[in-house]
Amino acid sequence: MPQTDAIEDAQLIFIDTEIGRGHPGYLDGTIARVAAAYPHLRYYRTDVFAASHGLSKAGWRAVRWLYRMGGKGGLITPLYGLLRRSSGAVRGPGVTVRLLGRDLSRIAARTEEILVVSHPILAGMLVPLGTVVYQHGELAAPDEALVTGCRRVLVPWQEGADTFKRSGIAPETIAVTGQCIENELTDIAAMAYKARMERLKGNGPLTVAFFSSGAYPTLHLRRLCLAARSLTAAGHTSVIFAGQSRQVAKSLIRHFRRRGLPAVDGLDISAGISIVGSTDRNDENRRIAGLFPRLDLFIAPAHERTNWAVGLGLPQFILCPHIGSYAPLNATVAVGRGVAVEIRNDRKAQTLAALIADFRQTGRLADMAFHGFGRTAIDGFDRSARILADMVGDYRRDNSSPA
């Protein structure tokens, strides 16, 4: 097995936040490809909670709380944004970030190997301490994402690379990988797209996936429910992924059953409305991959899954309001490419089935899928793994003692 429990034995050290789904998920995909394609490479994976102790660990717990509360909007949102913007992007790390990184510095001190991160906060912390590869998997690149001093910055497309270059980051450190989309989905993308286009051009019922962010914003959940009720009344199938919150899953089931709708607990696409929970990211990815060939469109905030619309040809209807700095930029990309439409208010959610029917009749729904498939590379995890493998070889040669 390439994974090792000893930092000293590893050639690659992956460190993630385990906060939210997007950033840790990018490391999931890259690690899976490294393990599959380069089994000779030894890697070590940890996260900020496993690596931190005392005040530093308490600080990370506070950050997780800020994330969850910030995702709901209100006054906490700008506070969490302020913390992210102090991550050392172009300005250098602030006092709070240095405190959070106190115990992470011990990891850097125990190795001279390559540190791989996917969150700008971690990149800003570790750049002064070691050789850092920063995997920026997002389409959007807000100011806080622009971290200087990394040995390598991996970005999914040229537009993102141009943003990093304009911020003053050395062009030779930037590599365009292609979009970082879950390996389970890229492996079946072409087959799923072909089947989807046939359904979108037909007249039968559609299968729609729904997602919230892990913070479960109240407005998003309300519009999600309104949209699902609209689609169910029109004869379509709604599959709502509730993440790892059993409480949210139960609440959704009660909501629909009180209104006489046949909501079931579990993945059953014959039920009208399915509420699907998961134990962790990998479990959720497996469930989604099993359903993906049947999906015709999805409803979600403009977070990391926006790349499904841009790269996999799966039309997106975006839950608004946008929360955080990434969402409005991702939405601009997706809407601009003609692969997404925003659900800006309750009325649009309530009448979503009618809107989709109109889009289907005019051919716009099929066009949304067409404009989102085959236009960008989607093998970002493969390319990232190759870059890391090459870096390990180059790094070893550069740091080896003369014979």
C-alpha positions in Angstrom: 0.0 0.0 0.0 1.3 3.5 -0.9 -0.2 5.1 2.2 2.0 5.3 5.2 1.3 6.1 8.9 4.7 7.7 9.3 5.4 11.2 7.9 9.1 10.4 7.8 8.4 7.6 5.3 6.2 9.7 2.9 7.2 11.3 -0.3 4.0 13.3 -0.5 2.2 14.8 2.6 -1.5 15.7 2.0 -3.1 18.1 4.5 -6.7 19.1 4.4 -9.1 21.1 6.5 -12.0 18.5 6.8 -14.3 21.6 6.7 -16.9 21.5 4.1 -16.9 19.2 1.1 -15.2 21.0 -1.8 -11.6 21.6 -0.7 -11.1 18.2 1.0 -12.8 16.5 -1.9 -10.1 17.8 -4.3 -7.5 16.0 -2.3 -9.7 12.9 -2.3 -9.6 12.8 -6.0 -5.9 13.4 -6.4 -4.9 10.9 -3.8 -7.1 8.3 -5.5 -5.4 8.8 -8.8 -1.9 8.9 -7.2 -2.6 5.6 -5.5 -4.0 4.0 -8.7 -1.4 5.2 -11.2 1.7 5.6 -9.1 1.6 2.8 -6.5 5.3 3.2 -5.8 4.8 6.7 -4.3 4.4 6.7 -0.5 2.0 9.3 0.8 0.7 10.5 4.2 -2.6 12.2 4.7 -3.8 14.2 7.7 -6.1 17.1 8.5 -6.0 20.1 10.7 -8.0 18.4 13.5 -5.8 15.3 13.6 -2.6 17.4 13.5 -3.5 20.1 16.0 -3.8 20.2 19.8 -4.8 22.5 22.5 -5.5 26.2 21.6 -4.7 25.5 17.9 -7.3 22.7 17.7 -9.9 24.8 19.5 -9.2 27.5 16.9 -9.9 25.1 14.1 -13.2 24.0 15.8 -14.1 27.7 15.9 -13.4 28.0 12.2 -15.6 25.0 11.5 -18.4 26.7 13.5 -17.9 29.9 11.6 -18.1 28.0 8.3 -21.4 26.3 9.3 -22.9 29.6 10.6 -21.4 31.6 7.8 -23.0 29.4 5.3 -26.4 30.4 6.7 -25.8 34.1 6.0 -26.0 37.0 8.5 -23.3 38.7 10.4 -21.1 35.5 10.7 -20.7 35.4 6.9 -18.4 38.4 6.6 -16.5 37.3 9.7 -15.7 33.9 8.1 -14.8 35.7 4.9 -12.4 38.0 6.8 -10.6 34.9 8.2 -10.3 33.4 4.7 -9.0 36.7 3.3 -6.3 36.7 6.0 -5.0 33.4 4.8 -1.9 34.8 3.2 -3.0 35.3 -0.1 -1.2 38.2 -1.5 -0.9 39.9 1.9 0.8 37.3 4.1 -0.7 35.4 7.0 -2.4 37.2 9.9 -2.1 36.6 13.6 -5.1 34.3 13.7 -3.9 32.2 10.9 -0.4 31.9 12.4 -2.0 30.6 15.6 -4.1 28.0 13.7 -0.9 26.9 11.9 1.2 26.5 15.0 0.9 22.7 15.2 0.9 22.3 11.4 4.4 23.7 11.4 5.6 20.6 13.3 4.6 18.5 10.3 6.7 20.7 8.1 9.6 20.4 10.5 9.5 16.6 10.4 9.9 16.4 6.6 11.6 17.9 3.7 9.1 16.4 1.3 6.3 17.9 -0.7 3.3 19.3 1.2 0.0 19.2 -0.8 -3.0 21.3 0.2 -6.2 22.3 -1.5 -7.3 25.3 0.7 -5.7 28.7 0.5 -5.6 29.1 4.3 -3.4 26.0 4.6 -1.2 27.1 1.6 -0.7 30.5 3.3 0.3 28.9 6.5 2.8 26.4 5.1 4.5 28.3 2.3 7.1 29.8 4.7 7.8 26.3 6.1 8.3 24.0 3.2 7.7 23.0 -0.4 4.0 23.5 -1.0 1.8 22.4 -3.9 -1.5 24.2 -3.8 -4.3 22.5 -5.7 -6.9 25.1 -6.5 -9.7 22.9 -7.7 -12.4 25.6 -7.9 -13.4 27.4 -11.2 -13.7 30.7 -9.3 -10.6 32.4 -8.0 -11.5 35.1 -5.5 -8.8 37.3 -3.9 -8.3 35.0 -0.9 -7.4 32.1 -3.2 -4.4 33.9 -4.7 -1.6 32.5 -2.5 2.0 33.5 -3.3 5.2 31.5 -2.8 4.0 28.0 -3.6 6.3 25.7 -5.5 3.4 24.8 -7.7 -0.2 26.0 -8.1 -2.6 23.6 -9.9 -5.7 25.3 -11.5 -8.5 23.7 -13.5 -8.6 26.0 -16.5 -6.8 28.8 -18.3 -9.1 31.5 -17.1 -8.1 30.6 -13.5 -4.5 30.6 -14.4 -4.8 34.0 -15.9 -6.3 35.3 -12.7 -3.4 33.9 -10.7 -0.9 35.5 -13.1 -2.5 38.9 -12.9 -2.2 38.8 -9.1 1.6 38.6 -9.5 2.1 34.8 -9.0 5.0 33.5 -11.1 3.6 32.0 -14.3 6.1 29.2 -14.3 4.6 27.9 -11.0 1.1 27.6 -12.4 -0.1 24.4 -14.1 -3.5 24.0 -15.8 -4.8 20.5 -15.0 -8.3 20.4 -16.4 -11.4 20.4 -14.1 -11.2 18.4 -10.9 -14.4 16.4 -11.1 -15.0 13.2 -9.0 -13.2 10.2 -10.6 -16.4 8.1 -10.3 -18.2 10.6 -12.6 -15.5 11.3 -15.2 -15.2 7.5 -15.8 -18.9 7.4 -16.9 -19.3 10.9 -18.2 -19.6 10.2 -21.9 -22.1 7.3 -21.5 -24.2 9.4 -19.1 -24.2 12.4 -21.4 -25.4 10.4 -24.4 -28.3 8.9 -22.5 -29.2 12.2 -20.9 -29.4 14.0 -24.3 -31.9 11.4 -25.5 -34.1 11.9 -22.5 -33.9 15.7 -22.6 -35.1 15.6 -26.2 -38.0 13.2 -25.3 -41.2 13.7 -23.3 -40.8 11.3 -20.4 -40.3 12.2 -16.7 -36.9 13.5 -15.7 -34.7 12.7 -12.7 -33.4 15.6 -10.8 -30.8 15.7 -8.0 -30.8 18.3 -5.2 -27.9 19.4 -3.0 -27.4 21.9 -0.3 -24.1 23.1 1.2 -23.0 21.5 4.4 -24.2 24.6 6.3 -27.8 24.0 5.1 -28.8 27.7 4.6 -32.4 28.3 5.4 -33.3 30.0 2.2 -31.6 27.3 0.1 -33.5 24.6 1.9 -36.8 26.4 1.5 -36.3 26.9 -2.2 -35.0 23.3 -2.6 -38.3 22.1 -1.0 -40.4 24.4 -3.2 -38.7 23.2 -6.3 -39.0 19.5 -5.4 -42.7 19.9 -4.7 -43.2 21.6 -8.1 -41.3 18.9 -10.0 -43.1 16.1 -8.1 -46.5 17.5 -9.0 -45.4 17.5 -12.7 -44.5 13.8 -12.5 -40.7 14.1 -12.3 -38.4 12.3 -9.8 -36.5 14.3 -7.1 -33.5 12.8 -5.3 -32.4 15.0 -2.5 -28.9 14.4 -1.1 -29.0 15.4 2.6 -25.3 15.0 3.3 -24.2 13.7 6.6 -26.9 15.3 8.7 -29.5 12.8 9.8 -31.4 15.6 11.4 -31.8 17.4 8.1 -32.8 14.2 6.3 -35.6 13.5 8.8 -36.8 17.1 8.7 -37.0 16.9 4.9 -39.0 13.7 5.0 -41.5 15.2 7.5 -41.8 18.3 5.4 -42.9 16.4 2.3 -45.1 13.8 4.0 -47.0 16.5 5.8 -48.0 17.8 2.4 -49.1 14.4 1.2 -46.0 13.8 -1.0 -44.5 10.3 -1.2 -41.0 11.0 0.3 -38.9 8.0 1.2 -35.7 7.6 3.2 -33.1 6.2 0.8 -32.2 6.0 -2.8 -35.4 4.9 -4.6 -36.0 6.7 -7.8 -39.5 5.1 -8.2 -40.7 6.9 -5.1 -41.2 10.5 -6.4 -39.0 12.1 -3.7 -36.0 10.3 -2.2 -34.1 11.7 0.7 -30.5 10.2 0.6 -28.1 10.5 3.6 -24.5 9.5 3.7 -21.9 8.6 6.2 -19.0 10.5 4.6 -17.8 12.0 1.3 -16.8 8.7 -0.2 -20.2 7.2 0.7 -22.0 10.1 -0.9 -19.8 9.9 -4.0 -20.6 6.3 -4.4 -24.3 6.9 -4.2 -24.2 9.8 -6.6 -22.1 7.7 -9.1 -24.7 5.0 -9.0 -27.4 7.4 -9.9 -25.5 9.6 -12.2 -26.3 7.8 -15.5 -30.0 8.5 -14.7 -29.7 12.2 -13.9 -31.1 14.8 -16.2 -30.3 18.0 -14.3 -29.5 19.2 -10.8 -30.3 21.9 -8.3 -27.5 23.2 -6.0 -25.7 26.3 -4.8 -22.9 27.5 -7.1 -20.2 25.7 -5.1 -17.9 22.9 -6.1 -20.6 20.9 -8.0 -20.9 23.8 -10.5 -18.1 22.0 -12.5 -20.6 19.3 -13.2 -22.6 21.7 -15.4 -19.5 23.2 -17.0 -17.7 19.9 -17.7 -20.2 17.0 -17.6 -23.2 18.4 -19.5 -25.6 18.3 -16.6 -27.8 21.4 -16.5 -27.8 23.3 -13.2 -30.4 25.4 -11.6 -28.6 27.4 -9.0 -29.9 28.0 -5.5 -29.7 31.6 -4.5 -28.8 33.8 -2.6 -25.1 33.3 -3.2 -23.2 32.8 0.0 -19.4 33.4 0.2 -17.0 34.7 -2.3 -16.8 31.6 -4.6 -20.5 31.2 -5.3 -21.2 34.4 -7.3 -18.1 33.9 -9.4 -18.9 30.2 -10.1 -22.5 31.3 -11.0 -21.1 33.9 -13.4 -19.0 31.2 -15.2 -21.9 28.7 -15.4 -24.6 31.2 -16.5 -22.2 32.8 -18.9 -21.5 29.5 -20.6 -25.2 28.8 -20.9 -25.2 25.7 -18.7 -27.0 27.1 -15.6 -29.9 29.3 -14.5 -30.3 30.9 -11.2 -33.3 30.3 -8.8 -33.3 33.8 -7.4 -36.6 33.8 -5.4 -39.3 31.6 -4.0 -41.6 32.2 -7.0 -39.1 30.8 -9.4 -38.7 27.7 -7.2 -42.4 27.2 -7.0 -42.8 27.3 -10.8 -39.6 25.4 -11.7 -41.5 22.6 -13.3 -43.1 25.0 -15.8 -39.8 26.6 -16.5 -38.2 23.3 -17.2 -41.1 22.3 -19.4 -40.6 25.4 -21.4 -36.9 24.9 -21.7 -37.4 21.4 -22.8 -40.0 22.3 -25.5 -37.8 25.1 -26.9 -34.6 22.9 -26.8 -32.9 25.2 -24.3 -32.5 22.4 -21.7 -30.7 20.2 -24.3 -28.6 23.2 -25.3 -27.6 23.6 -21.6 -26.3 20.1 -21.6 -24.6 20.4 -25.0 -22.7 23.6 -24.0 -21.4 21.8 -20.9 -19.9 18.7 -22.4 -16.6 18.4 -24.3 -15.7 22.0 -24.0 -13.2 21.7 -21.1 -10.8 19.0 -20.0 -12.3 17.0 -17.0 -9.2 14.8 -16.1 -7.8 17.3 -13.6 -7.1 14.6 -11.0 -5.2 12.5 -13.5 -3.1 15.5 -14.5 -2.5 16.5 -10.9 -1.3 13.1 -10.0 1.1 13.1 -12.9 2.5 16.5 -11.9 3.0 15.3 -8.3 4.8 12.1 -9.5 7.1 14.2 -11.7 7.7 16.6 -8.8 8.7 13.8 -6.5 11.3 12.5 -9.0 12.6 16.0 -9.7 12.7 16.9 -6.0 14.6 13.8 -5.2 17.2 14.4 -7.9 17.6 18.1 -6.9 18.1 17.2 -3.2 20.2 14.1 -3.5 23.7 14.2 -2.2 26.6 14.0 -4.8 27.8 10.4 -5.3 
